Amino acid sequence: MLSPLETELIGAGAAVLTTLCWLPQTLRAIRHRDVASLSLVTFSAFGLGILLWLVYGLLIGSWPVIIANAVSLALNLAIVVQKIRHG
């Protein structure tokens, strides 16, 4: 059985990896305004899912869930804004 600290570290590692994976796509969308191949419906639905995960994290008080989803939501919204502007 893992200790609570080990469990939180696994969650934090997962949070860092799944959050930072969106950084290259977000930076590319902002720099190149190349969003034609991105689906607004998909990114909007994904953003709603991230928002719900954020709310869940707040309700259970899990900082890895809260921080990861707050950052992921910001990155996702940046892509959605680029899609709406340059779509």
RAFENVEN-V626253 format. One record per backbone hydrogen bond with DSSP energy under -1.0 kcal/mol. CO is the residue of the C=O (numbers start at 0). NH is the residue of the N-H. If there is no record, write none. Layout:
CO:NH + CO:NH
This chain:
2:6 + 3:7 + 4:8 + 5:9 + 6:10 + 7:11 + 8:12 + 9:13 + 10:14 + 11:15 + 12:16 + 13:17 + 14:18 + 15:19 + 16:20 + 18:21 + 19:22 + 21:25 + 22:26 + 23:27 + 24:28 + 25:29 + 26:30 + 27:31 + 28:32 + 32:34 + 34:37 + 38:42 + 39:43 + 40:44 + 41:45 + 42:46 + 43:47 + 44:48 + 45:49 + 46:50 + 47:51 + 48:52 + 49:53 + 50:54 + 51:55 + 52:56 + 53:57 + 54:58 + 55:59 + 56:60 + 56:61 + 61:65 + 62:66 + 63:67 + 64:68 + 65:69 + 66:70 + 67:71 + 68:72 + 69:73 + 70:74 + 71:75 + 72:76 + 73:77 + 74:78 + 75:79 + 76:80 + 77:81 + 78:82 + 79:83 + 80:84 + 81:85 + 82:86
